[in-house]
């Protein structure tokens, strides 16, 4: 007897207070890839947190599918306190791949944009418009 598996979409975590478009998420992941190759990025919750606290993060990307959500739920508030733009992306697997690591990651930050300066500026501008 074959077992059917259903793909159940997880509900949005309570700390996700605004919804970025699919296109904006893809642009943010592309900006992370460009910054990874030509600039500087930090990967993982601890490094991302440090970059926010030190005021050197230009853009923070946070995965929505982190379990347990308490691990990252403080990041949006910290970003708001430090005036750092942030965006939620659907998958920590996609975030890890864009950051250039084989493992999924819950968060990443762009410190130096490199050749993606215009791309990051565009993403930040669109985030600001969505959050008004």
C-alpha positions as CSV (number, residue, x, y, z in Angstrom):
1,X,0.0,0.0,0.0
2,X,1.4,3.4,-1.0
3,X,1.4,6.2,1.4
4,X,0.3,9.6,0.1
5,X,2.2,12.6,1.5
6,X,0.6,16.0,1.5
7,X,2.5,19.2,1.3
8,X,1.1,21.3,4.0
9,X,2.0,25.0,3.8
10,X,3.0,26.3,7.2
11,X,1.1,29.3,8.5
12,X,2.9,32.6,8.7
13,X,4.9,33.1,11.9
14,X,3.4,35.7,14.2
15,X,6.3,38.1,13.8
16,X,6.0,38.4,10.0
17,X,4.1,41.7,10.0
18,X,4.4,42.5,6.3
19,X,4.4,40.4,3.2
20,X,7.1,40.9,0.5
21,X,6.2,40.0,-3.0
22,X,7.7,36.9,-4.7
23,X,9.6,39.2,-7.1
24,X,11.0,41.2,-4.3
25,X,12.2,38.1,-2.5
26,X,13.9,36.9,-5.6
27,X,15.6,40.3,-6.1
28,X,16.8,40.2,-2.5
29,X,18.3,36.7,-2.9
30,X,19.9,37.8,-6.1
31,X,21.4,40.9,-4.3
32,X,22.8,38.5,-1.7
33,X,24.4,36.3,-4.4
34,X,26.0,39.3,-6.0
35,X,27.2,40.7,-2.7
36,X,28.6,37.3,-1.8
37,X,30.7,37.2,-4.9
38,X,31.8,40.9,-5.1
39,X,31.2,42.3,-1.6
40,X,30.8,41.0,1.9
41,X,28.0,39.0,3.6
42,X,27.4,37.4,7.0
43,X,25.6,34.1,7.3
44,X,23.8,32.6,10.2
45,X,21.8,34.0,13.1
46,X,24.7,34.9,15.3
47,X,26.8,36.7,12.7
48,X,23.7,38.5,11.3
49,X,22.8,39.7,14.8
50,X,26.3,41.0,15.4
51,X,26.2,42.9,12.1
52,X,22.9,44.5,13.0
53,X,24.0,45.5,16.5
54,X,27.3,47.0,15.1
55,X,25.3,49.0,12.6
56,X,27.1,47.6,9.6
57,X,24.3,45.6,7.9
58,X,22.9,47.2,4.7
59,X,20.1,44.6,4.3
60,X,19.0,41.6,6.4
61,X,17.3,38.5,4.9
62,X,15.3,36.3,7.3
63,X,13.9,32.9,6.4
64,X,10.2,32.3,7.3
65,X,10.4,28.5,7.7
66,X,12.7,28.4,10.8
67,X,11.7,26.0,13.6
68,X,11.3,26.9,16.4
69,X,10.4,30.5,15.3
70,X,11.6,31.9,18.7
71,X,15.2,31.5,17.3
72,X,14.7,34.4,14.9
73,X,11.6,36.3,16.1
74,X,13.7,39.0,17.7
75,X,15.5,40.0,14.5
76,X,12.7,42.2,13.0
77,X,12.5,44.3,16.2
78,X,16.3,44.6,16.4
79,X,16.4,45.7,12.7
80,X,13.7,48.3,13.4
81,X,15.6,49.6,16.5
82,X,18.8,49.9,14.5
83,X,17.1,51.2,11.3
84,X,18.3,48.3,9.2
85,X,16.0,47.2,6.3
86,X,15.0,43.5,6.4
87,X,13.0,41.1,4.3
88,X,11.5,37.7,4.8
89,X,12.2,35.0,2.3
90,X,10.2,31.7,2.1
91,X,12.9,29.2,2.6
92,X,16.1,28.8,4.6
93,X,17.3,26.4,1.9
94,X,17.1,29.1,-0.7
95,X,18.7,31.6,1.7
96,X,21.6,29.2,2.3
97,X,22.1,28.6,-1.4
98,X,22.2,32.4,-2.1
99,X,24.6,32.9,0.7
100,X,26.9,30.4,-0.9
101,X,26.8,27.6,1.7
102,X,25.6,24.0,1.3
103,X,23.4,24.1,4.5
104,X,20.2,26.0,5.0
105,X,20.5,29.2,7.0
106,X,17.9,31.1,9.0
107,X,19.4,34.6,8.4
108,X,22.0,36.5,6.4
109,X,23.1,40.1,6.1
110,X,24.8,42.1,3.4
111,X,27.6,44.3,4.7
112,X,29.3,45.5,1.5
113,X,27.1,45.4,-1.6
114,X,29.9,45.2,-4.2
115,X,28.6,45.2,-7.7
116,X,25.0,44.7,-6.3
117,X,24.9,48.3,-4.9
118,X,22.0,49.3,-7.3
119,X,20.2,46.1,-6.7
120,X,20.4,46.4,-2.9
121,X,19.3,50.1,-3.1
122,X,16.3,49.1,-5.2
123,X,15.3,46.3,-2.8
124,X,15.6,48.6,0.2
125,X,13.5,51.3,-1.6
126,X,10.8,48.8,-2.3
127,X,10.8,47.5,1.3
128,X,10.4,51.0,2.6
129,X,7.5,51.6,0.2
130,X,5.8,48.3,1.3
131,X,6.2,49.0,5.0
132,X,4.6,52.5,4.9
